[in-house]
């Protein structure tokens, strides 16, 4: 009989009953046992498997040695560490002990971005537990056919799934069949963007950056330039440009090595897709970390459909979402399939979920795959929870989610979950993203890609390798347990799981991390070396386009990490091993983000529509029904309406030591798409003081900028000849209506 270690722990009332049994007659024993249960049992309930299909219920934290006031303080620190925050939830041993909503409510659903990837791994795990799937068997053995949907590298890379992109992909597939590039448009395209015109130049594709997913499609950076778009629009060539770089090579073309022609598809397994090591056609599977949110990881959905003989979305809803108590429409807007197929869920994430939904996902990992379910079986001796339950995931699968599966290649990632891995030389990777900075007026045309990159582009984000613990670089094991596992979604959406403490935490919001390892905004680039060897002169200031998810995750962990130091003495009184510091008094209150109405507006229009994604690079926004007088393909009339429908972002920026004036310069942080203002200067990071921390961590400071979108980014608005199609990601907005402030995204 395998007994879980936590099953050997005894609750206070159980201890009282054992003592009573050993020292008292039978009648007295029952009296003492019942009274002991009523009194001592209120101190600390037995571990729970979570709410099952029912709702979470907030419980008293004091039996767990925690004070309500202290948890409120922790929540405030979380809000400061990751501005703008929507929620913070904490559960211990299956009991929800604290829940706070800084904006919106418990039933508010948000686009999860890549935070939902952890949930997708569990969906696959259900198939494994049912004996339908061996994750080490090639997908080809199950009859899954490789698909290549023509995404360019810039569209494949990212931390989110976008409903708009899924919609684009289906429309582009139709265009691929119906659209032929006319000679006149072809000539114009070659003139404007000679470096991206077919045939694709395989030799120009770099292969030394393992974070970049590969592609056998041409880059469309030139085609996203607003001046190029204007010329194409005036020449009625916009539709041709839309398919110019999206002609799929067919069959397993996306899985072929660009230079050798070798196909990696026959060896690709579900484990490779779950661990982000598929190689995306550039590396042998299992040998490199190739993060992907779209065309490659989508094969997990095709696999589930193949082995279950029904659409993956339908199967996942019945076998996973409903038993977990998740919404029945969880995968309703996911469809990533070809038009002729049934609905497929999105393996890259992006589902609409509440904060409580994510807490269920995290709790299932603490439970080692067990979940309370009235339709399940009665518990065995190793289960503390007395309710019926079912084994949704095998213990082996959950363990694989929380450890490196290919440690010789990378150690910072498990199965669709990030790990707080120990530092090792050349072990990829950290959650940092950024294109770096470009030297203005460098004298090299952007159409000459290789020369432009060498002379004009400065890599400012050290994203390829693990410098220290993944949690924020420098946040040591004194504050971040080695078994800490994270789910991450764009803009600092996190679930945190600490199995050794039975603890799970969830916080969602919109925070854009800027660290010295991956900065956003103005940086002092003086003395830095360009790829071509040129040393930038002192005083050179550039705008860096970095995003460091690990930095914000580290600061949020600092805000909640002291919870693990709380202990209970023999009288049940809470004691704190680390002194709780007072709240900083210099932080101004954060104003509520402006949010778009879910109900949308008038969906009728005779002038087409424009789907516009919110900056910076979000997977949601609004759909604008255009008047009949609008020029086909022209969304410029709504380009400045981002402030009406897009929420604000908070930006915690790591400060230098000593602070630099650039640390608190919030201007032009994201080109001209955001209007940013300083909320707080360089202050200590929220946490329980600096006791016992190394100097480099104790001295960390950060400033807070808050940024409101003003205009949509170049290429963020897509024209459609039809009226707006409703979705919670892009609710319809008509020109005539005022936008409400009720957003769920």
Secondary structure, DSSP 8 states (H G I E B T S, - for coil): ----GGGG---HHHHHHHHHHHHS-HHHHHHHHHHHHHHHTTT--------TTS---B--SGGGT--HHHHHHHHHHHHHHTSSEEEEEEEETTEEEEEEESSS-TT--EE-GGGGHHHHHHHHHHHHHTTS--TTSBGGGGT---------HHHH-SS---HHHHHHHHHHHHHHHH----HHHHHHHHHH-TTTSSS--GGGS--S-TTS---SS---TGGG-HHHHHHHHHTT-HHHHHHHT-----TTGGGB-TTT--B-GGG-BHHHHHTT-S-TTTS-TTSS----SSTTTTHHHHHHHHHHTS-HHHHHIIIIIHHHT--TTTTTT---S-TTS-----TT---EE-HHHHHHHHHHHHTTTEEEEEEEE---TT-S--S-EEE-S-HHHHHHHTS-SSTTTBSSB-SSSEE-----TT-B--SEEE--EE-TT-SS-TTSHHHHHHHHEE-----SS--S-TTTTT--TTTS-TTEEEEEETTTEEEEEEGGGTEEEEEEE-B--B-SSS-EEEEE-TT-B-TTS-B--TT-EEEEEEEEHHHHHHHHHHHHGGGGGEEE-TT--EEESS------SS-----------SS------SS-EEEEE-TTT-S-EEEEE--TTS-TT--GGGTT-HHHH---EEEEEE--SS--GGGG--TTTTTTSEEEEEEEEEEE-SSS-STT--HHHHT-EEEEEEEEE-S--TT-EEEESS-----SSEEEEETTS---S----
